[in-house]
Amino acid sequence: DLLIGFPIEFRFHKEAMEKKENVDLVQAIIAEKTGSAIGVNFVTTQADGSSASINKGSLPAAQADDKVPDIISEAMNIFDGRILRKD
């Protein structure tokens, strides 16, 4: 699954994205762009990037391994994203 974090001040946006039609849309776009069906989950994050459900170290986008599709790497770079956990 892809975990997408929203800063606590954007809780409204997180809640909007959790609506079934939005989850389905995000999953469809990811599947179209990557060729893989990937589930998505949304969390709120604190200023340091942590949340109650995420308390492990993270990797900056630049340290992501080659198995991350280019579209995901590009999104991480645009949004200053990072990989919080790989399962």
C-alpha positions as CSV (number, residue, x, y, z in Angstrom):
1,D,0.0,0.0,0.0
2,L,0.9,3.6,-0.6
3,L,0.7,5.7,2.5
4,I,0.0,9.4,1.8
5,G,0.5,11.9,4.7
6,F,-1.2,15.2,5.1
7,P,0.0,17.8,7.7
8,I,-2.4,18.2,10.5
9,E,-3.5,21.6,9.2
10,F,-4.7,19.8,6.1
11,R,-7.0,17.3,7.9
12,F,-9.9,18.4,5.8
13,H,-8.1,17.4,2.6
14,K,-7.2,14.0,4.1
15,E,-10.8,13.4,5.1
16,A,-11.9,14.4,1.6
17,M,-9.4,12.0,0.0
18,E,-10.7,9.1,2.2
19,K,-14.1,9.2,0.5
20,K,-14.5,6.0,-1.5
21,E,-14.8,7.7,-4.9
22,N,-11.5,9.6,-4.3
23,V,-9.7,6.5,-3.1
24,D,-10.9,4.7,-6.2
25,L,-9.8,7.5,-8.4
26,V,-6.3,7.7,-6.9
27,Q,-5.9,3.9,-7.1
28,A,-7.1,3.9,-10.7
29,I,-4.6,6.7,-11.7
30,I,-1.7,4.9,-9.9
31,A,-2.6,1.6,-11.6
32,E,-2.8,3.4,-15.0
33,K,0.6,5.1,-14.5
34,T,2.5,2.2,-12.9
35,G,0.8,-0.9,-14.3
36,S,0.3,-2.2,-10.7
37,A,-2.7,-2.2,-8.5
38,I,-1.6,-0.4,-5.3
39,G,-3.9,0.4,-2.3
40,V,-3.7,3.8,-0.7
41,N,-4.1,5.0,2.9
42,F,-4.1,8.5,4.2
43,V,-2.8,9.7,7.5
44,T,-2.2,13.1,9.2
45,T,1.4,13.9,10.1
46,Q,3.0,16.1,12.6
47,A,5.6,18.7,11.8
48,D,8.4,16.2,11.9
49,G,6.6,13.9,9.5
50,S,5.6,11.4,12.1
51,S,2.1,10.2,13.0
52,A,0.6,7.8,15.5
53,S,0.7,5.0,12.9
54,I,4.2,5.9,11.6
55,N,7.1,5.9,14.0
56,K,9.9,4.3,12.0
57,G,12.7,6.2,10.2
58,S,12.2,7.4,6.7
59,L,14.3,7.6,3.6
60,P,14.5,10.8,1.5
61,A,13.3,10.5,-2.0
62,A,16.8,10.6,-3.3
63,Q,17.6,7.4,-1.3
64,A,14.6,5.4,-2.8
65,D,15.8,2.2,-4.5
66,D,15.4,1.5,-8.2
67,K,12.2,-0.5,-7.6
68,V,10.2,2.7,-7.1
69,P,8.4,3.6,-10.3
70,D,9.6,6.8,-12.0
71,I,6.2,8.4,-11.5
72,I,6.4,7.8,-7.7
73,S,10.0,9.2,-7.6
74,E,8.9,12.3,-9.5
75,A,5.9,12.8,-7.1
76,M,8.2,12.4,-4.1
77,N,10.6,15.0,-5.5
78,I,7.8,17.5,-6.4
79,F,6.2,17.2,-3.0
80,D,9.4,16.7,-1.0
81,G,8.1,13.3,-0.1
82,R,9.9,10.4,1.4
83,I,9.4,6.7,1.9
84,L,8.4,6.1,5.5
85,R,8.2,2.4,5.5
86,K,8.5,-0.5,3.0
87,D,6.6,-3.7,3.6
